[in-house]
Amino acid sequence: MTGLDAEELQAQQLMNEIQQVRAALSQDSNRNTSLDAAAYHWLEHIYTPVIEQLCPLISEDTTQAELYCQILEHKWYLSEIAQRDVGHQKATEITCNNALVKK
């Protein structure tokens, strides 16, 4: 659906997120959203902007899908601490800042 190449566990995490986007879009529009439409929305409005910010961190050893899944884990951790969803943008910013400081 997305054309992304990911390992099985990563693909499962990405698919779970697409399903969450599908549910949110369906609720917002008060009608069912197709999985294809949700995947497109997720790819264009969530995944791609995050990956664009992560470009300086992508190496031969780390795939885009792997980095994105790391962002998802970091987002979950930060959201648990904050007791609210901190969002992809905040998790990406913190991850990038921490990675650049380590360099």
N, C-alpha and C positions, 0 to 999 in steps of 0.2 A: 504493500500500500504506500509506503513512504519512500521506498528505494534505499533505505539505510541498511548497511551491513553491520550486524551485531551478533555477539555470542548469544546463546540460548537464554541465559539468565538476564542479560541486558535487554534482549528483545522482549522478554516477559515484563520487565520493569517499564519499558517504553510503551508496551501495549496497555499496561495497567493505567498509565498516565493518559493515554489516548481515550480509554474508556471513561476516565474521570472527566476529561474535557467534553466527551460526548454527553455525559449526564448533565453537566453544567449548561452546555448549549441547549439541550433539550428542555431543561427547566426554564432557562431564560426566554426561550421562544415559545414555550407552552405547546411544543409539538416535538415529535421524534426527529432526531438528527441522525443521519446515516453515519455509519462507521467511516466511510470514505470522506465525508465532509468534515468529520471530527479530526481525522488523521491529517487532512489538508490544513485545517485551522491550527492544529497543534504544531505541525511542521513549520508553517509560515510565521506564526505569532509567538511561539514559545521556544521550540527547539533551535531554529535558525538564529534568532537574536542571541541566545545563550552561547551557541557555538561561535558566533562572530566575536563575542567578547573573550572567548577562551582561546582564540587563534594563537596568541603568543605562547600558550602552554602546551599546544599540540606538538608531539614529537613522533619519531618513528616507533617508539615503544608504547605510545598511548594513542588509542583511536578516539575519534570524536564521540562515539557511543559510550566508550568507557569513561571519558571525562564528563559527559553529560550525566551518566549514572552516579558519578561521584558528587556532582552538584545536587542531584536528587537526595542523596544520603545526607549531604551537608544541610540542605534545605529542611529536611525532616528534623535533624538535630537542632538547628537554630529555632525551628518552629516549636519544638518541645520545650526549649528553654524559655522562649517568649510566650508560650501558651496561646499561640495564634499562628496562622500561616504567614510566614515572613515573605513568601513569594520567591520566584526564580531570580529576579533582578538582585535582590539583597544577597541571596546565597551566592550568586555569581560574583558580585562585587567583592564580598568578603574572601571568597576563594582566590580570586585573582590577586587581591592585595596581599594575602598571606603567601601565595606562591612567589610573587615578585620580591617580597621581603626576604624569602629564603634564598633567592638567587644571589 
